[in-house]
Amino acid sequence: MKNAIYVLAYLLVCFSCQTEKKIGYVENGTVINGYQEKKDIESKYQTMESRFNKKADSIGKAFQLEVQQTQIDARRATQKRAQELMQGLQQKQQLLQQQMQLEQQQLAQAFQAEIDSLIVKVKDFVKTYGKDHNYTYILGTSDAAASVLYGIEENNLTQVILDALNANYSKE
């Protein structure tokens, strides 16, 4: 009876140790940069940046005309009035620069927030993919942080994940 328990325990240990671990890896940069949603976000922000630059150029040109007119007016005015005009112009220049910097920062922050959200979305997708396809581990690697130094190509899930992500995105 004791021997039967030992044999049963031995077999249980042997079978539990032989469960196959399914491991894959993805190249993070390739997945993120190939993901259509990221390309769409970049395109959207390039358009917004282009509009911002046109607006900044327009404001800059209008301000240059105002500078020229103020210089003409300052030459005709008394010295005290000329100083007041030039001080007013400097204050306006500072305000315009601050406004442009603020808008540029807001644009950059909004872009970064969308990219951060996208990265979380990709991580969640990979996690779900791993669960759905019975992976024990899916590792991520990049040139900056190479956690996978070697992996056989059949364990490289980069293109599979990217295709699935893009297919899922096109459905949305």
C-alpha positions in Angstrom: 0.0 0.0 0.0 2.8 2.3 0.9 4.6 1.5 -2.3 1.5 2.3 -4.3 1.3 5.7 -2.8 5.0 6.4 -3.5 4.6 5.2 -7.1 1.5 7.4 -7.5 3.2 10.4 -6.0 6.3 9.8 -8.2 4.1 9.6 -11.4 2.2 12.7 -10.4 5.5 14.6 -9.9 6.8 13.3 -13.2 3.7 14.3 -15.2 3.4 17.7 -13.6 7.1 18.5 -14.4 6.5 17.5 -18.0 4.0 20.2 -18.8 5.3 22.1 -21.8 5.9 25.7 -21.4 5.0 27.8 -24.4 7.2 30.8 -24.8 7.2 33.5 -27.4 8.7 36.9 -27.9 7.9 40.2 -29.7 10.1 43.0 -30.9 8.5 45.9 -29.2 9.6 48.6 -31.5 8.5 46.8 -34.6 5.1 46.1 -33.1 4.5 49.7 -31.9 5.9 51.3 -35.1 4.1 49.0 -37.4 0.7 49.4 -35.6 -1.7 51.4 -37.8 -3.3 53.2 -34.9 0.2 54.7 -34.0 0.6 55.7 -37.6 -2.8 57.4 -37.5 -2.0 59.2 -34.2 1.3 60.4 -35.7 -0.4 61.6 -38.8 -3.1 63.4 -36.8 -0.5 65.2 -34.7 1.7 66.1 -37.8 -1.4 67.8 -39.2 -2.0 69.6 -36.0 1.6 70.6 -35.8 1.5 71.9 -39.3 -1.5 74.0 -38.5 0.2 75.3 -35.4 3.3 76.3 -37.4 1.2 78.1 -40.0 -0.6 79.9 -37.2 2.7 80.8 -35.5 4.1 82.1 -38.8 1.0 84.2 -39.4 1.2 85.7 -35.9 4.9 86.3 -36.4 4.4 88.1 -39.7 1.6 90.2 -38.2 3.8 91.0 -35.2 6.7 92.0 -37.6 4.3 94.5 -39.3 3.3 95.9 -36.0 7.0 96.2 -35.0 7.7 98.1 -38.2 4.7 100.4 -37.7 5.7 101.0 -34.0 9.2 101.9 -35.1 7.8 104.5 -37.5 5.5 105.9 -34.8 8.4 105.9 -32.3 10.6 108.0 -34.6 7.8 110.6 -34.7 7.1 110.6 -31.0 8.8 112.1 -28.1 11.5 110.1 -26.4 9.3 109.2 -23.5 6.4 108.1 -25.8 8.9 106.1 -28.0 10.1 104.2 -24.9 6.5 103.4 -23.9 5.7 102.2 -27.4 8.8 99.9 -27.4 8.1 98.6 -23.9 4.5 97.7 -25.0 5.9 96.0 -28.0 8.4 93.9 -25.8 5.5 92.9 -23.5 3.4 91.8 -26.4 6.3 89.8 -27.8 6.8 88.0 -24.5 3.1 87.3 -24.3 3.0 85.9 -27.8 6.1 83.7 -27.1 4.6 82.4 -23.9 1.3 81.6 -25.7 3.1 79.8 -28.5 5.2 77.8 -26.1 2.2 76.8 -24.1 0.3 75.7 -27.2 3.3 73.7 -28.3 3.7 72.0 -24.9 0.0 71.2 -24.8 0.3 69.6 -28.3 3.3 67.6 -27.2 1.6 66.5 -24.0 -1.5 65.4 -25.8 0.5 63.4 -28.3 2.5 61.7 -25.5 -0.7 60.9 -23.6 -2.1 59.2 -26.7 1.1 57.2 -27.3 1.3 56.1 -23.6 -2.4 55.0 -23.9 -1.6 53.1 -27.1 1.4 51.3 -25.4 -0.9 50.2 -22.6 -3.4 49.0 -25.2 -0.7 47.0 -27.0 0.5 45.4 -23.7 -3.1 44.4 -22.9 -3.6 43.0 -26.3 -0.4 40.9 -26.1 -1.4 39.7 -22.6 -4.9 38.6 -23.9 -3.3 37.0 -27.0 -0.9 35.0 -24.7 -3.8 33.8 -22.6 -6.0 32.9 -25.6 -3.1 31.0 -27.3 -1.9 29.2 -24.1 1.5 30.9 -23.8 3.2 30.7 -20.5 5.4 33.7 -21.3 5.6 36.3 -24.1 8.7 38.3 -23.7 9.3 41.8 -25.2 12.6 42.9 -26.6 14.1 46.0 -28.2 17.4 47.4 -29.1 17.4 49.6 -26.0 16.4 46.8 -23.6 17.2 43.4 -25.0 15.5 41.0 -22.7 15.6 38.3 -25.4 19.2 37.8 -26.5 18.4 34.8 -28.6 15.2 33.1 -29.7 14.4 30.8 -32.5 12.4 32.4 -35.3 9.3 30.2 -34.7 9.0 31.8 -31.3 9.1 35.3 -32.7 5.5 36.5 -32.5 6.2 40.0 -33.7 4.5 39.8 -37.1 1.6 37.6 -35.8 0.9 40.1 -33.0 1.2 43.1 -35.4 -1.1 41.5 -37.9 -3.7 40.7 -35.2 -3.4 44.2 -33.7 -4.0 45.8 -37.1 -6.9 43.5 -37.9 -8.4 44.3 -34.6 -7.9 48.1 -35.1 -9.4 48.0 -38.6 -12.6 46.5 -37.0 -13.0 49.4 -34.6 
